[in-house]
Amino acid sequence: MRYGFFISICLFLLILQTTILPYIPVVQGMYDLLIPFVIFISICLPIRESLPFALALGLIMDNLSGSPFGLYLTFYLWLFIGVRFIIKFLRVSNKFFLSVVVICAVLVENILMIAIFAFFGPVRQLPVDAVGVVTQQFLWALATGPVFLLSLLVLAKRLNLQWDGAAPPPNAYG
């Protein structure tokens, strides 16, 4: 049941992000919805299960997005490693910490994308709308990222999924 839950959430987010959200004008500048999901699986699953899952997500997003190959793969790998490293020192049950991690991850992904396209693109300059896109995605991440991640944690707790991650299960209700 646990793997079915993770795979179904992953497929739902992939379909939502690649086929539905681009056609809804209100959410035009939405951030990468798989960032909170990668944080979620890096908290919930042991390394032997979550690392291949994060790498597979990176490969799928690299193929679907049209970005330079390895961009999402590299970002999800470093996000996974960073979250696994941070949860050794900080409590996962801290909702403020989880919110900050999601927001910082969105900012780092945007900075990485802008740097790659600005310095390795054919023109070698910063895109004209880069600041607006980063601001818009930051605001979306600020508004929905923590809610989305905490919703995943609550849903996993309601489904009584076994918690095998590196951290103790967060108290999603209190």
Wavefront OBJ file of the C-alpha trace (Angstrom):
o trace
v 0.000 0.000 0.000
v 2.839 2.349 0.801
v 4.434 2.090 -2.642
v 1.054 2.443 -4.314
v 0.481 5.635 -2.345
v 3.841 7.137 -3.345
v 3.534 6.133 -6.990
v -0.039 7.399 -7.291
v 0.843 10.758 -5.701
v 3.865 11.017 -7.995
v 1.842 10.278 -11.132
v -0.894 12.669 -10.056
v 1.643 15.471 -9.533
v 3.381 14.762 -12.836
v 0.113 14.855 -14.757
v -1.072 17.941 -12.890
v 2.179 19.818 -13.434
v 2.766 18.928 -17.069
v -0.712 18.785 -18.582
v -3.237 20.661 -16.449
v -1.535 23.615 -14.714
v 0.011 25.170 -17.853
v -3.490 25.775 -19.219
v -4.921 27.451 -16.115
v -4.085 31.174 -16.262
v -4.378 31.762 -12.514
v -1.587 29.317 -11.679
v 0.621 30.115 -14.662
v 3.783 30.677 -12.604
v 3.475 27.645 -10.311
v 6.706 26.199 -8.957
v 7.833 22.585 -9.399
v 5.259 20.563 -7.458
v 7.630 17.657 -7.063
v 9.886 19.633 -4.718
v 7.623 19.126 -1.668
v 7.135 15.517 -2.758
v 10.895 14.856 -2.889
v 11.208 16.427 0.560
v 8.337 14.245 1.735
v 9.845 10.979 0.471
v 13.276 11.880 1.788
v 11.713 12.288 5.239
v 9.366 9.301 5.113
v 11.299 6.545 3.365
v 14.653 4.946 4.114
v 17.535 5.789 1.802
v 17.420 2.504 -0.117
v 13.842 3.263 -1.175
v 13.725 7.047 -1.403
v 16.966 7.642 -3.330
v 15.942 5.532 -6.361
v 12.508 7.166 -6.226
v 14.013 10.672 -6.267
v 16.380 9.735 -9.103
v 13.525 8.260 -11.137
v 11.508 11.444 -10.604
v 14.464 13.488 -11.822
v 14.803 11.382 -14.961
v 11.082 11.589 -15.692
v 11.045 15.370 -15.237
v 14.153 15.754 -17.408
v 12.386 13.878 -20.188
v 9.063 15.721 -19.819
v 10.289 19.263 -19.291
v 12.557 19.894 -22.244
v 15.240 21.276 -19.945
v 18.909 20.362 -20.321
v 19.241 16.705 -19.469
v 20.263 16.139 -15.871
v 18.932 19.412 -14.474
v 16.067 17.915 -12.475
v 18.016 14.741 -11.765
v 20.852 16.736 -10.214
v 18.554 19.077 -8.335
v 16.414 16.291 -6.853
v 19.536 14.358 -5.859
v 21.031 17.346 -4.035
v 17.667 18.214 -2.493
v 17.389 14.652 -1.218
v 20.930 14.699 0.187
v 20.387 18.118 1.775
v 17.139 17.140 3.472
v 18.617 13.862 4.733
v 21.573 15.806 6.133
v 19.442 18.516 7.736
v 17.027 16.132 9.483
v 19.936 14.693 11.423
v 20.239 18.017 13.243
v 16.768 19.568 13.200
v 13.385 18.190 14.196
v 11.088 17.202 11.366
v 8.031 17.924 13.460
v 8.826 21.639 13.291
v 6.319 22.977 10.740
v 8.241 26.229 10.332
v 11.370 24.270 9.408
v 9.474 22.272 6.773
v 8.040 25.493 5.339
v 11.465 27.095 5.099
v 12.931 24.005 3.426
v 10.239 24.024 0.718
v 10.629 27.746 0.042
v 14.433 27.571 -0.037
v 14.327 24.573 -2.372
v 12.093 26.459 -4.814
v 14.448 29.445 -4.746
v 17.528 27.269 -5.267
v 15.890 25.477 -8.195
v 15.000 28.801 -9.820
v 18.487 30.195 -9.319
v 19.986 27.003 -10.748
v 17.732 27.159 -13.808
v 18.429 30.830 -14.428
v 22.162 30.248 -14.069
v 22.139 27.348 -16.499
v 20.083 29.159 -19.121
v 21.915 32.460 -18.643
v 25.460 31.183 -18.730
v 25.178 28.177 -20.993
v 22.492 29.433 -23.348
v 23.177 30.799 -26.811
v 22.898 34.456 -25.719
v 24.703 34.175 -22.344
v 22.609 36.766 -20.587
v 19.936 36.780 -17.919
v 16.446 36.195 -19.326
v 14.288 39.324 -19.413
v 11.482 37.960 -17.238
v 13.699 36.024 -14.802
v 13.056 38.249 -11.790
v 9.300 38.184 -12.359
v 9.214 34.400 -12.708
v 11.318 33.869 -9.587
v 9.148 36.284 -7.612
v 5.963 34.632 -8.796
v 7.215 31.134 -7.977
v 8.506 32.317 -4.603
v 5.079 33.702 -3.724
v 3.372 30.482 -4.859
v 5.842 28.458 -2.787
v 5.258 30.712 0.199
v 1.501 30.301 -0.080
v 1.111 26.646 -1.060
v 4.388 24.778 -0.507
v 4.139 24.234 3.248
v 0.430 23.443 3.014
v 1.102 20.895 0.297
v 3.911 19.198 2.229
v 1.922 19.101 5.467
v -1.074 17.723 3.547
v 1.104 14.874 2.296
v 2.213 14.156 5.859
v -1.372 14.202 7.150
v -2.524 11.954 4.307
v 0.257 9.466 5.000
v -0.675 9.456 8.684
v -4.384 8.972 7.928
v -3.605 6.030 5.665
v -1.496 4.545 8.488
v 1.544 4.208 6.274
v 4.496 2.683 8.041
v 7.134 5.289 8.827
v 10.590 4.005 7.895
v 12.451 7.244 7.307
v 15.488 8.685 8.972
v 13.374 10.883 11.197
v 10.593 10.102 13.650
v 7.119 10.770 12.293
v 6.123 14.407 12.633
v 3.036 15.282 14.561
v 0.942 16.413 11.631
v -1.997 17.541 13.730
v -0.473 19.559 16.518
l 1 2 3 4 5 6 7 8 9 10 11 12 13 14 15 16 17 18 19 20 21 22 23 24 25 26 27 28 29 30 31 32 33 34 35 36 37 38 39 40 41 42 43 44 45 46 47 48 49 50 51 52 53 54 55 56 57 58 59 60 61 62 63 64 65 66 67 68 69 70 71 72 73 74 75 76 77 78 79 80 81 82 83 84 85 86 87 88 89 90 91 92 93 94 95 96 97 98 99 100 101 102 103 104 105 106 107 108 109 110 111 112 113 114 115 116 117 118 119 120 121 122 123 124 125 126 127 128 129 130 131 132 133 134 135 136 137 138 139 140 141 142 143 144 145 146 147 148 149 150 151 152 153 154 155 156 157 158 159 160 161 162 163 164 165 166 167 168 169 170 171 172 173 174
